[in-house]
Amino acid sequence: MSIASPIQLDANGLRQALRIAGASALGFSLAKLMNWPNGIFFTVYPMLLLGLVPVLNGHIVRQFFASAAFSGLFVLVVQGLFSHLPMVMTILCFFAFAFLFYQMSCGANFLFGALSVVSLSIQLHFASYTGTSTGVSIYPLIISNGVAVLITVLGAVLMHGIFPDLAPRQGRVMPSKAKESIRHEVLLCATVATLSFVAFQIFDLQDSISAQAASILILFPLCWKAAGMAGWQRAIGTLIGCNLALVAQLFLYNHTDILIFPVLILWILTFIFSRYHIIGGGIPGVGFGIITTFGILFGQSLGPSQDLVYSALYRFSSVSVAIIVSLCAVYIMHHILNRFGVTRHHTFA
């Protein structure tokens, strides 16, 4: 009986892992050195850009910049004009999410839709707390998001220059979809994303940015069957990532103010677990959940006089609840939409 040999990274995969780790550590370092707010953007955006897309070209860069412009402008307009009208804001958010998930479902602008829907949901959530005693100003949030996008693109260009692919990559052909499937995916995901926004507003969950992001990330497969697997993988990745963050805190002890230590740990962890993400085909799975989990924890919670213990424990519990509730909503919407021929989901056209 033969024993299958473990899957190894090829030359291109190794360089992609180096790019993800290098750009994330660079963004994290700049955010901490310059004392910029919202370090989560600077740490996680490189993981999204270089992890979801193994190549870099003009079309990808334009989508990345367009996502920052769309989410920033939409938040400014909605918050400025309709913050006192919750029903109107909810309806406008639904249409915005529907537009973004339509871009994802069609495939050509998937990156624009994916990045925009995450950024928009987070910024809309925090924008609702402006003017309150616990709130933050929306303008620094939007500015830091824009700066993080610029730094991420520059870092990606730098990493592609230092660690270029050694062989040409084969492009992926998106399977064609029936119009009914596109309608199903858009309505399902836009409804669940809007319900997530409303729920986080009603329960006043200002500090649950990780759970907010998780409720959106599990929608990336765009359908119930794949979303269930994505939710399970996200939960496993979150659990492993939180435990890794706790181990990292043991090594750091009370030396988090010495920047080189957390930067090295972040680089090592990201490089190691990027391997699992790349071997899995580069789709958001367990490996991607692991690196984004401690990317969020490092960017959001790590700094002088801060530690990861409480944040890691709270993150896992809140993310688990968010995933379970979101999957329940996806399941219900899936069966409702499949009752009608015009919104019945098919695998391929």
C-alpha positions as CSV (number, residue, x, y, z in Angstrom):
1,M,0.0,0.0,0.0
2,S,1.5,3.3,-1.1
3,I,1.4,6.3,1.1
4,A,0.6,9.6,-0.6
5,S,3.4,12.2,-0.3
6,P,2.5,15.5,1.3
7,I,1.5,18.3,-1.0
8,Q,4.3,20.8,-1.4
9,L,4.3,24.4,-2.6
10,D,5.6,25.0,-6.1
11,A,7.9,27.9,-6.9
12,N,5.1,30.3,-7.6
13,G,3.2,29.2,-4.4
14,L,6.3,29.8,-2.3
15,R,6.7,33.3,-3.7
16,Q,3.0,34.1,-3.1
17,A,3.4,33.1,0.5
18,L,6.4,35.3,0.8
19,R,4.5,38.2,-0.7
20,I,1.5,37.8,1.6
21,A,3.7,37.7,4.7
22,G,6.0,40.5,3.6
23,A,3.2,42.9,2.7
24,S,1.2,42.2,5.8
25,A,4.2,42.7,8.1
26,L,5.1,45.9,6.2
27,G,1.5,47.4,6.5
28,F,1.4,46.5,10.2
29,S,4.8,48.1,10.8
30,L,3.9,51.3,9.1
31,A,0.6,51.6,11.0
32,K,2.3,51.1,14.4
33,L,5.3,53.3,13.6
34,M,3.1,56.2,12.4
35,N,0.5,55.6,15.1
36,W,-2.2,55.4,12.5
37,P,-5.7,54.4,13.6
38,N,-7.5,51.3,12.4
39,G,-4.3,49.2,12.0
40,I,-6.6,46.3,11.0
41,F,-6.9,47.8,7.5
42,F,-3.1,47.9,7.0
43,T,-2.6,44.4,8.2
44,V,-5.5,42.5,6.6
45,Y,-5.9,44.3,3.3
46,P,-2.5,42.8,2.0
47,M,-3.8,39.4,3.0
48,L,-7.0,40.0,1.0
49,L,-5.3,41.4,-2.1
50,L,-2.3,39.0,-2.3
51,G,-4.2,36.0,-0.9
52,L,-7.3,36.1,-3.1
53,V,-5.5,37.1,-6.3
54,P,-2.1,35.6,-7.0
55,V,-1.3,38.0,-9.8
56,L,-1.2,41.8,-10.0
57,N,-2.3,43.9,-13.0
58,G,-4.0,47.1,-13.9
59,H,-7.5,45.6,-13.7
60,I,-6.9,44.3,-10.2
61,V,-5.4,47.6,-9.0
62,R,-8.3,49.6,-10.4
63,Q,-10.8,47.3,-8.6
64,F,-8.9,47.8,-5.3
65,F,-8.9,51.6,-5.6
66,A,-12.5,51.6,-6.8
67,S,-13.6,49.6,-3.7
68,A,-12.2,52.3,-1.4
69,A,-13.8,55.1,-3.4
70,F,-17.2,53.4,-3.6
71,S,-17.4,52.5,0.1
72,G,-16.1,55.8,1.3
73,L,-18.4,57.9,-0.9
74,F,-21.4,55.8,-0.1
75,V,-20.8,56.0,3.7
76,L,-20.4,59.8,3.5
77,V,-23.6,60.3,1.5
78,V,-25.7,57.9,3.5
79,Q,-24.5,59.0,6.9
80,G,-24.7,62.7,6.0
81,L,-28.2,62.6,4.5
82,F,-30.1,59.7,6.0
83,S,-28.6,59.0,9.4
84,H,-31.8,60.1,11.0
85,L,-33.9,57.8,8.8
86,P,-33.1,54.2,9.7
87,M,-35.6,52.6,7.3
88,V,-34.2,54.7,4.4
89,M,-30.6,53.8,5.3
90,T,-31.5,50.1,5.5
91,I,-33.1,50.1,2.0
92,L,-30.2,52.0,0.5
93,C,-27.8,49.6,2.1
94,F,-29.7,46.7,0.6
95,F,-29.4,48.1,-2.9
96,A,-25.7,48.8,-2.4
97,F,-25.1,45.3,-1.2
98,A,-27.1,43.9,-4.1
99,F,-25.0,45.9,-6.6
100,L,-21.8,44.6,-5.0
101,F,-22.9,41.0,-4.9
102,Y,-24.0,41.2,-8.5
103,Q,-20.5,42.2,-9.4
104,M,-19.2,39.2,-7.5
105,S,-21.8,36.8,-9.0
106,C,-20.9,37.9,-12.6
107,G,-17.2,37.3,-11.9
108,A,-15.4,39.9,-13.9
109,N,-15.3,42.4,-11.0
110,F,-15.3,39.9,-8.1
111,L,-12.5,41.6,-6.2
112,F,-14.2,45.0,-6.4
113,G,-17.4,43.5,-5.0
114,A,-15.7,41.4,-2.3
115,L,-13.5,44.2,-1.0
116,S,-16.3,46.8,-1.2
117,V,-18.9,44.7,0.7
118,V,-16.5,44.1,3.6
119,S,-15.3,47.7,3.8
120,L,-18.8,49.1,3.3
121,S,-20.4,46.9,6.0
122,I,-17.7,47.8,8.6
123,Q,-17.7,51.5,7.8
124,L,-21.5,51.8,7.8
125,H,-21.5,50.1,11.2
126,F,-19.0,52.5,12.8
127,A,-20.5,55.5,11.0
128,S,-23.7,55.0,13.0
129,Y,-21.8,55.7,16.2
130,T,-20.6,59.1,15.2
131,G,-21.8,61.9,17.5
132,T,-22.2,59.5,20.5
133,S,-20.2,59.3,23.7
134,T,-18.6,56.0,22.6
135,G,-18.5,56.7,18.9
136,V,-15.7,57.6,16.5
137,S,-15.5,60.1,13.8
138,I,-16.2,58.6,10.4
139,Y,-13.7,60.8,8.6
140,P,-10.5,59.3,10.2
141,L,-12.0,55.9,9.5
142,I,-12.5,56.7,5.8
143,I,-9.1,58.4,5.5
144,S,-7.3,55.5,7.1
145,N,-9.1,53.1,4.9
146,G,-8.0,55.0,1.8
147,V,-4.4,55.3,3.0
148,A,-4.4,51.5,3.8
149,V,-5.6,50.8,0.3
150,L,-2.8,52.9,-1.2
151,I,-0.1,51.4,1.1
152,T,-1.4,47.9,0.3
153,V,-1.1,48.5,-3.5
154,L,2.4,49.9,-3.1
155,G,3.4,47.0,-0.8
156,A,1.9,44.5,-3.3
157,V,3.9,46.1,-6.2
158,L,7.0,46.0,-4.0
159,M,6.5,42.3,-3.0
160,H,5.8,41.3,-6.6
161,G,9.1,43.0,-7.6
162,I,11.1,41.3,-4.9
163,F,9.4,37.8,-5.1
164,P,8.1,37.5,-8.8
165,D,6.5,34.4,-10.1
166,L,9.0,32.1,-11.9
167,A,6.4,30.6,-14.3
168,P,3.4,32.0,-16.0
169,R,0.1,31.3,-14.3
170,Q,-2.9,29.9,-16.0
171,G,-6.0,32.1,-15.8
172,R,-9.2,30.7,-14.3
173,V,-12.3,30.5,-16.4
174,M,-15.4,31.4,-14.5
175,P,-18.3,29.0,-15.3
176,S,-21.3,30.5,-16.9
177,K,-24.4,31.0,-14.7
178,A,-28.1,31.0,-15.4
179,K,-29.9,34.3,-14.8
180,E,-32.0,32.6,-12.1
181,S,-28.8,31.6,-10.2
182,I,-27.5,35.2,-10.4
183,R,-30.8,36.6,-9.1
184,H,-30.7,33.9,-6.3
185,E,-27.2,34.8,-5.2
186,V,-27.7,38.5,-5.3
187,L,-31.0,38.5,-3.3
188,L,-29.7,35.9,-0.8
189,C,-26.4,37.6,0.0
190,A,-27.8,41.2,-0.1
191,T,-30.6,40.2,2.3
192,V,-28.3,38.5,4.8
193,A,-25.7,41.3,4.6
194,T,-28.4,43.8,5.3
195,L,-29.8,41.8,8.2
196,S,-26.3,41.6,9.6
197,F,-26.0,45.4,9.5
198,V,-29.4,45.8,11.2
199,A,-28.7,43.2,13.9
200,F,-25.3,44.8,14.8
201,Q,-27.1,48.2,15.1
202,I,-30.0,46.9,17.2
203,F,-27.8,45.1,19.7
204,D,-25.2,48.0,19.8
205,L,-22.2,45.7,19.0
206,Q,-19.7,48.4,18.4
207,D,-16.7,46.4,19.4
208,S,-17.5,43.3,17.4
209,I,-15.7,44.1,14.2
210,S,-14.5,40.5,13.8
211,A,-18.0,39.1,14.0
212,Q,-19.2,41.7,11.6
213,A,-16.6,40.8,9.1
214,A,-17.2,37.0,9.6
215,S,-20.9,37.4,8.9
216,I,-19.9,38.9,5.5
217,L,-17.0,36.7,4.6
218,I,-19.0,33.5,4.7
219,L,-21.2,35.0,2.0
220,F,-18.3,35.0,-0.5
221,P,-19.3,31.5,-2.0
222,L,-22.6,33.2,-2.8
223,C,-24.8,30.1,-2.2
224,W,-26.1,28.0,0.7
225,K,-24.2,24.8,0.1
226,A,-20.8,26.5,-0.2
227,A,-21.6,29.0,2.5
228,G,-22.1,26.2,5.0
229,M,-18.7,24.8,4.2
230,A,-17.2,28.3,4.3
231,G,-18.8,28.9,7.7
232,W,-17.4,25.7,9.1
233,Q,-13.9,26.5,7.7
234,R,-14.1,30.0,9.0
235,A,-14.9,28.8,12.5
236,I,-12.0,26.3,12.4
237,G,-9.7,29.0,11.1
238,T,-10.8,31.4,13.8
239,L,-10.2,28.9,16.5
240,I,-6.7,28.1,15.3
241,G,-5.9,31.7,14.7
242,C,-7.1,32.8,18.2
243,N,-5.0,30.0,19.8
244,L,-1.9,31.1,17.8
245,A,-2.5,34.6,18.9
246,L,-2.5,33.4,22.5
247,V,0.7,31.5,22.0
248,A,2.2,34.7,20.4
249,Q,1.2,36.7,23.5
250,L,3.2,34.2,25.6
251,F,6.3,34.8,23.6
252,L,5.8,38.6,23.6
253,Y,4.9,38.8,27.3
254,N,5.1,42.5,28.0
255,H,7.4,43.4,25.1
256,T,4.7,44.4,22.6
257,D,6.1,47.9,22.6
258,I,9.3,46.6,20.9
259,L,8.0,46.6,17.3
260,I,10.5,44.1,15.9
261,F,9.1,41.3,18.1
262,P,5.4,41.4,17.0
263,V,6.5,42.1,13.4
264,L,8.6,38.9,13.3
265,I,5.9,36.8,14.9
266,L,3.3,38.1,12.5
267,W,5.6,37.5,9.5
268,I,6.4,33.9,10.6
269,L,2.7,33.0,11.3
270,T,1.4,34.5,8.1
271,F,4.1,32.8,6.0
272,I,3.6,29.4,7.6
273,F,-0.2,29.3,7.3
274,S,-0.3,31.0,3.9
275,R,0.9,27.6,2.7
276,Y,-2.3,25.9,3.6
277,H,-4.3,28.7,1.9
278,I,-2.3,28.4,-1.3
279,I,-2.3,24.6,-1.4
280,G,-6.1,24.7,-1.0
281,G,-6.4,26.5,-4.3
282,G,-6.3,30.1,-3.0
283,I,-10.0,30.1,-2.1
284,P,-11.1,31.4,1.3
285,G,-10.8,28.3,3.5
286,V,-9.2,27.3,6.8
287,G,-5.8,28.7,5.9
288,F,-7.3,32.0,4.9
289,G,-9.4,32.1,8.1
290,I,-6.2,31.5,10.2
291,I,-4.1,34.3,8.7
292,T,-6.9,36.9,8.6
293,T,-7.8,36.0,12.2
294,F,-4.5,36.8,13.7
295,G,-4.1,39.6,11.2
296,I,-7.2,41.2,12.7
297,L,-6.0,40.5,16.2
298,F,-2.6,42.0,15.6
299,G,-3.9,45.0,13.7
300,Q,-6.8,45.8,16.1
301,S,-5.5,44.7,19.5
302,L,-1.8,44.6,19.7
303,G,0.2,47.6,20.9
304,P,1.9,49.1,23.9
305,S,0.1,48.2,27.1
306,Q,-2.2,45.9,25.1
307,D,-2.4,42.1,24.9
308,L,-4.3,39.6,22.8
309,V,-5.7,37.3,25.5
310,Y,-9.1,39.0,26.0
311,S,-9.4,40.0,22.4
312,A,-8.7,36.4,21.2
313,L,-11.3,34.8,23.6
314,Y,-14.0,37.4,22.8
315,R,-13.3,37.2,19.1
316,F,-13.8,33.4,18.9
317,S,-17.1,33.5,20.9
318,S,-18.5,36.4,19.0
319,V,-17.5,35.0,15.6
320,S,-19.0,31.6,16.4
321,V,-22.3,33.2,17.2
322,A,-22.2,35.4,14.1
323,I,-21.5,32.5,11.8
324,I,-24.3,30.3,13.3
325,V,-26.9,33.1,13.0
326,S,-25.8,34.1,9.5
327,L,-25.9,30.5,8.3
328,C,-29.4,30.2,9.6
329,A,-30.4,33.3,7.7
330,V,-28.7,31.9,4.5
331,Y,-30.5,28.6,4.9
332,I,-33.9,30.2,5.3
333,M,-33.4,32.7,2.4
334,H,-32.1,29.9,0.1
335,H,-35.3,27.8,0.6
336,I,-37.5,30.8,0.2
337,L,-35.9,31.9,-3.1
338,N,-35.8,28.3,-4.5
339,R,-39.6,28.2,-4.3
340,F,-39.8,30.5,-7.3
341,G,-38.6,29.6,-10.8
342,V,-37.1,33.1,-11.5
343,T,-34.8,32.9,-8.4
344,R,-34.1,29.1,-8.3
345,H,-30.4,28.3,-8.0
346,H,-28.6,26.1,-10.5
347,T,-25.0,25.1,-10.4
348,F,-24.3,25.9,-14.0
349,A,-26.1,27.4,-16.9
